[in-house]
Amino acid sequence: MKKVIISSLVLALALNMSAIKAEDNRTEERVGFGSGFIIGALAGGPLGAIIGAASGAWFGDKVNTAQQVPVLETNLNQQAMQIKQLKRDLTVTDDELVAAKQALYQQELVQEKVSLKNSAVSSLKFDLLFRTNSSELESKAVEKLLPVSMMLEQFPNLSVQLTGHGDVLGTTDANQIISEDRAIRVRQSLINAGTDASRIEIMNLGKTLAEADLDDVEGRALERRVRVQFIQSTPTSKPSLAQN
């Protein structure tokens, strides 16, 4: 019986040493297996050696698992911190999106208000009247042009269009010349008030639209005029010369 026990002990030690050389990375399991085998062999012979070896291997595996727990906990903590950081980043991103939407909305409101103002101003127009066979601007007419320069300065997207007209008296050529001269005089008055010449357009219609009868003095007085009208500026808009 003692020989069997001794033989089993020697076999266990041999197996344990072989396992140590073959797999260095499983020390705990090898120690558990070898220790269990030896204790089992001493206590219960061959059967005890087998049971002891199995129990020792299980114990060694548990020891190895227990040693890995701190590493796993550290990894889990790091992942939890990364998740928290991602949540903070997402919160910042959401706040930035909300701020960007609000800024865009405010910008659209401003643009809409400017567009409405431009539309309202562009619908404004008035006439400057002249005496018969005259292109001289009266002082009251010059005063009316001062607000025009101020409006153009306030609304950079607007320009002003000047259209010269004549009455039925005189020839077509004569009315073309004098109506053009009237528009040029108004244009120069605006430039003197500080308006950029590139924002002033000139048209010349002469007596084309004259409708008052020869004996309609008041009607003919209203036709000797320069129509001043605000218009929307365009990239290709350039001041034009008188059109005959």
C-alpha positions in Angstrom: 0.0 0.0 0.0 2.8 2.4 0.9 4.4 1.6 -2.5 1.2 2.6 -4.3 1.1 5.9 -2.3 4.7 6.7 -3.0 4.3 5.8 -6.7 1.2 8.1 -6.9 3.1 10.9 -5.2 6.0 10.6 -7.6 3.6 10.5 -10.5 1.8 13.6 -9.2 5.1 15.5 -8.9 6.2 14.5 -12.4 2.9 15.6 -13.8 3.0 18.9 -11.9 6.5 19.7 -13.1 5.6 18.9 -16.7 2.6 21.2 -16.5 4.7 24.0 -15.1 7.1 23.8 -18.1 4.3 23.6 -20.6 2.1 26.4 -19.4 3.7 29.1 -17.3 0.7 31.4 -17.6 -1.5 29.2 -15.5 0.5 29.0 -12.3 -2.5 29.1 -9.9 -4.2 26.2 -11.6 -1.0 24.1 -11.7 -0.3 24.7 -8.0 -3.9 23.8 -7.2 -3.8 20.7 -9.3 -0.5 19.4 -7.9 -1.2 20.3 -4.3 -4.6 18.7 -4.5 -3.2 15.6 -6.1 -0.5 15.2 -3.4 -2.9 15.8 -0.5 -5.4 13.5 -2.0 -2.8 10.8 -2.6 -1.6 11.0 1.0 -5.1 10.9 2.4 -6.9 8.5 0.2 -4.6 6.7 -2.1 -5.1 6.7 -5.9 -8.8 7.6 -5.8 -8.0 10.4 -3.3 -5.3 11.6 -5.6 -7.7 11.9 -8.5 -10.3 13.7 -6.4 -7.7 15.9 -4.8 -6.2 16.8 -8.2 -9.7 17.9 -9.5 -10.4 19.9 -6.4 -7.0 21.5 -6.5 -7.5 22.5 -10.2 -10.9 24.1 -9.3 -9.3 26.0 -6.4 -6.5 27.2 -8.6 -8.9 28.5 -11.2 -10.8 30.4 -8.5 -7.6 32.0 -7.3 -6.8 33.1 -10.8 -10.3 34.5 -11.3 -10.1 36.4 -8.0 -6.8 38.0 -9.0 -8.4 39.2 -12.3 -11.3 40.9 -10.5 -9.4 44.2 -9.7 -8.3 44.4 -13.3 -11.9 43.9 -14.5 -13.1 46.5 -12.0 -10.5 49.0 -13.3 -11.6 48.4 -16.9 -15.2 48.9 -16.0 -14.5 52.1 -14.1 -12.6 53.4 -17.1 -15.5 52.6 -19.4 -17.9 54.2 -17.0 -15.8 57.4 -17.1 -15.7 57.3 -20.9 -19.5 57.0 -21.0 -19.9 60.0 -18.7 -17.5 62.0 -20.9 -19.5 61.1 -24.0 -22.7 62.1 -22.3 -21.1 65.5 -21.4 -19.9 65.9 -25.0 -23.4 65.1 -26.3 -24.9 67.6 -23.9 -22.5 70.3 -25.2 -23.3 69.4 -28.8 -27.0 69.7 -28.1 -26.6 73.1 -26.5 -24.5 74.3 -29.5 -27.2 73.1 -31.9 -29.9 74.9 -30.0 -27.8 78.1 -29.9 -27.1 77.8 -33.7 -30.8 77.4 -34.4 -31.7 80.4 -32.3 -29.0 82.5 -34.1 -30.3 81.4 -37.5 -33.8 82.2 -36.5 -32.8 85.7 -35.3 -30.9 86.2 -38.6 -33.9 85.2 -40.6 -36.1 87.6 -38.7 -33.6 90.4 -39.3 -33.4 89.6 -43.0 -37.2 89.5 -43.2 -37.6 92.9 -41.5 -35.0 94.4 -43.8 -36.8 92.9 -46.8 -40.1 94.3 -45.7 -38.6 97.7 -45.1 -37.0 97.6 -48.6 -40.3 96.6 -50.2 -42.1 99.4 -48.4 -39.5 102.0 -49.3 -39.3 100.8 -52.9 -43.0 101.5 -53.3 -42.4 105.2 -52.5 -42.3 107.7 -55.4 -43.0 111.3 -56.0 -42.7 114.0 -58.7 -40.6 117.1 -58.9 -42.4 119.7 -61.1 -40.8 122.2 -63.5 -41.8 125.4 -65.3 -42.4 125.5 -69.0 -39.2 125.2 -71.0 -37.1 125.0 -67.8 -35.0 122.4 -66.2 -34.0 124.5 -63.1 -34.8 123.0 -59.7 -36.6 125.1 -57.3 -35.5 125.3 -53.6 -38.5 123.3 -52.5 -37.5 120.5 -54.9 -34.0 120.4 -53.6 -35.4 120.1 -50.0 -37.4 117.1 -51.1 -34.3 115.4 -52.4 -32.5 115.5 -49.0 -34.6 112.7 -47.5 -33.9 110.6 -50.6 -30.2 110.7 -49.9 -30.8 109.8 -46.3 -33.0 106.8 -47.3 -30.4 105.5 -49.7 -27.7 105.7 -47.0 -30.0 103.7 -44.6 -31.0 101.1 -47.2 -27.9 100.0 -49.1 -30.0 97.5 -51.2 -32.0 100.3 -52.8 -31.3 102.7 -55.7 -33.2 105.6 -57.1 -34.6 105.9 -60.6 -35.2 109.3 -62.1 -37.5 109.5 -65.1 -37.8 112.8 -67.0 -41.1 113.8 -68.7 -42.4 116.7 -70.9 -45.8 118.0 -71.8 -47.5 118.2 -75.2 -46.1 121.6 -76.0 -43.1 121.7 -78.3 -41.6 119.1 -80.6 -40.7 115.6 -79.7 -37.0 116.3 -79.9 -37.3 119.4 -77.8 -39.1 117.5 -75.1 -36.5 114.7 -75.2 -33.7 117.2 -74.6 -35.4 119.2 -71.8 -36.8 116.1 -70.0 -33.3 114.6 -70.0 -31.8 117.8 -68.7 -34.3 117.8 -65.9 -33.4 114.3 -64.8 -29.7 115.2 -65.0 -30.3 118.2 -62.7 -32.0 116.0 -60.1 -29.2 113.5 -60.3 -26.6 116.1 -59.7 -28.6 117.5 -56.7 -28.6 114.0 -55.1 -24.9 113.6 -55.7 -24.3 117.0 -54.1 -26.2 115.7 -51.1 -23.9 112.7 -50.7 -25.5 110.0 -52.8 -23.2 107.7 -54.8 -23.7 108.2 -58.5 -23.7 104.4 -59.1 -27.0 104.2 -57.2 -28.9 106.7 -59.5 -30.5 105.6 -62.7 -31.8 107.9 -65.3 -34.6 107.4 -67.9 -35.9 109.9 -70.4 -39.4 109.6 -71.8 -40.0 113.1 -73.2 -43.6 113.7 -74.2 -44.3 110.0 -74.7 -46.8 109.8 -71.8 -48.2 113.4 -72.1 -52.0 113.3 -72.2 -53.2 116.7 -71.0 -54.9 118.9 -73.6 -53.3 122.1 -74.8 -55.8 124.2 -72.9 -55.4 122.2 -69.7 -52.8 124.4 -68.0 -52.8 122.5 -64.7 -52.7 119.1 -66.4 -49.7 120.2 -68.5 -48.0 121.5 -65.4 -48.2 118.1 -63.8 -46.6 116.5 -66.8 -43.4 118.6 -66.8 -41.8 116.5 -64.1 -39.1 114.1 -63.0 -40.5 111.0 -61.3 -38.3 110.0 -58.3 -38.8 106.3 -57.4 -36.9 103.9 -55.2 -36.0 100.5 -56.7 -34.3 97.3 -55.6 -30.6 97.2 -56.5 -29.3 94.3 -58.5 -25.7 93.1 -59.1 -26.0 94.1 -62.8 -27.8 97.4 -62.1 -25.8 100.3 -63.5 -26.7 103.9 -63.9 -28.0 104.4 -67.4 -27.8 107.4 -69.7 -30.8 109.1 -71.1 -32.8 107.0 -73.4 -34.1 108.7 -76.5 
